[in-house]
């Protein structure tokens, strides 16, 4: 967790590592301090350091989005 973009955003990320590489369930939250971009939450699974399977992206005030990854590459994007 920490701040990014010259302290304009706060992020919090939590999940699992295996041998120092992201592997398993992850949740990441981004909040822009000045409110210019809605807060965002990404939730999904990493497999050997790459996004894999179904990821859900939520933005306050916007539609939810589901993204299907295969070893880090986007295969399909849908709005449920």
C-alpha positions as CSV (number, residue, x, y, z in Angstrom):
1,X,0.0,0.0,0.0
2,X,1.1,3.6,-0.5
3,X,0.7,6.6,-2.7
4,X,1.4,7.0,-6.4
5,X,1.4,9.7,-9.0
6,X,3.0,12.5,-6.9
7,X,0.8,11.6,-3.9
8,X,-2.4,12.1,-5.9
9,X,-3.6,8.5,-5.5
10,X,-3.7,6.0,-2.7
11,X,-3.5,2.3,-3.4
12,X,-3.8,-0.8,-1.3
13,X,-3.0,-4.3,-2.7
14,X,-3.2,-7.6,-0.9
15,X,-2.7,-11.2,-2.0
16,X,-0.5,-14.2,-2.0
17,X,3.1,-14.8,-3.1
18,X,4.8,-18.0,-4.0
19,X,8.6,-17.9,-4.2
20,X,8.5,-14.1,-4.3
21,X,6.0,-14.1,-7.3
22,X,2.3,-13.1,-7.2
23,X,0.4,-16.3,-7.2
24,X,-3.2,-16.7,-6.0
25,X,-6.1,-14.3,-5.1
26,X,-5.4,-10.6,-5.2
27,X,-7.3,-7.4,-4.5
28,X,-6.2,-3.9,-5.4
29,X,-7.9,-0.6,-4.5
30,X,-7.1,2.7,-6.1
31,X,-8.4,6.0,-4.7
32,X,-7.6,9.4,-6.3
33,X,-7.2,12.0,-3.6
34,X,-8.5,14.8,-5.7
35,X,-11.5,12.8,-6.9
36,X,-10.9,13.4,-10.6
37,X,-11.1,9.7,-11.3
38,X,-13.6,7.4,-9.5
39,X,-12.2,4.8,-7.0
40,X,-11.4,1.5,-8.6
41,X,-11.2,-2.1,-7.3
42,X,-9.6,-5.0,-9.2
43,X,-10.0,-8.5,-8.0
44,X,-8.7,-11.8,-9.5
45,X,-6.0,-14.4,-9.5
46,X,-2.4,-14.3,-10.5
47,X,-0.7,-17.4,-11.8
48,X,3.1,-17.3,-11.7
49,X,3.1,-13.5,-11.7
50,X,0.6,-13.0,-14.5
51,X,-3.1,-12.3,-14.4
52,X,-5.1,-15.4,-15.1
53,X,-8.7,-16.3,-15.3
54,X,-11.6,-14.0,-14.6
55,X,-10.8,-10.5,-13.1
56,X,-13.5,-8.1,-11.9
57,X,-13.1,-4.4,-12.2
58,X,-15.4,-2.1,-10.2
59,X,-15.5,1.7,-10.5
60,X,-17.8,3.9,-8.3
61,X,-20.6,5.2,-10.5
62,X,-19.7,3.1,-13.5
63,X,-20.6,-0.4,-14.7
64,X,-18.7,-3.4,-13.5
65,X,-16.4,-5.1,-16.0
66,X,-15.1,-8.6,-16.2
67,X,-11.9,-9.4,-18.0
68,X,-10.8,-12.9,-18.9
69,X,-7.0,-13.3,-18.9
70,X,-4.9,-16.2,-20.0
71,X,-1.3,-16.1,-18.7
72,X,-1.3,-12.3,-18.6
73,X,-3.0,-11.6,-22.0
74,X,-6.6,-10.3,-22.3
75,X,-8.8,-12.9,-24.0
76,X,-12.3,-11.3,-23.5
77,X,-13.8,-8.3,-21.9
78,X,-17.5,-8.1,-20.8
79,X,-19.9,-5.9,-18.8
80,X,-22.1,-8.3,-16.8
